[in-house]
Amino acid sequence: MSLGPVQLIIIALVILVLFGRGRISEMMGDFGKGIKSFKQGMNEPDEADRKPAARIESPAPGSAEAQPQDKTDARN
């Protein structure tokens, strides 16, 4: 059971009567704006991509953080 050209014309006429020509063109314009906005969002880099990655630096070799802790604590 497929839709023929006559059935499609009847469906289009019913939709046109229910919504009116102005409302349908308004909805299609909003739909087009949504697609345009979506495409722009896909082409723009993300906020995370624009910022340089945070650098994690290791402590200096002579600092207290680099020194091993008390050996008695390591056994517990």
Secondary structure in CASP SS format (residue, H / E / C, confidence):
PFRMAT SS
TARGET T0000
AUTHOR 0000-0000-0000
METHOD secondary structure of the structure
MODEL  1
M C 1.00
S C 1.00
L C 1.00
G C 1.00
P H 1.00
V H 1.00
Q H 1.00
L H 1.00
I H 1.00
I H 1.00
I H 1.00
A H 1.00
L H 1.00
V H 1.00
I H 1.00
L H 1.00
V H 1.00
L H 1.00
F H 1.00
G C 1.00
R H 1.00
G H 1.00
R H 1.00
I H 1.00
S H 1.00
E H 1.00
M H 1.00
M H 1.00
G H 1.00
D H 1.00
F H 1.00
G H 1.00
K H 1.00
G H 1.00
I H 1.00
K H 1.00
S H 1.00
F H 1.00
K H 1.00
Q H 1.00
G H 1.00
M H 1.00
N H 1.00
E C 1.00
P C 1.00
D C 1.00
E H 1.00
A H 1.00
D H 1.00
R H 1.00
K C 1.00
P C 1.00
A C 1.00
A C 1.00
R C 1.00
I C 1.00
E C 1.00
S C 1.00
P C 1.00
A C 1.00
P C 1.00
G C 1.00
S C 1.00
A C 1.00
E C 1.00
A C 1.00
Q C 1.00
P C 1.00
Q C 1.00
D C 1.00
K H 1.00
T H 1.00
D H 1.00
A H 1.00
R H 1.00
N C 1.00
END
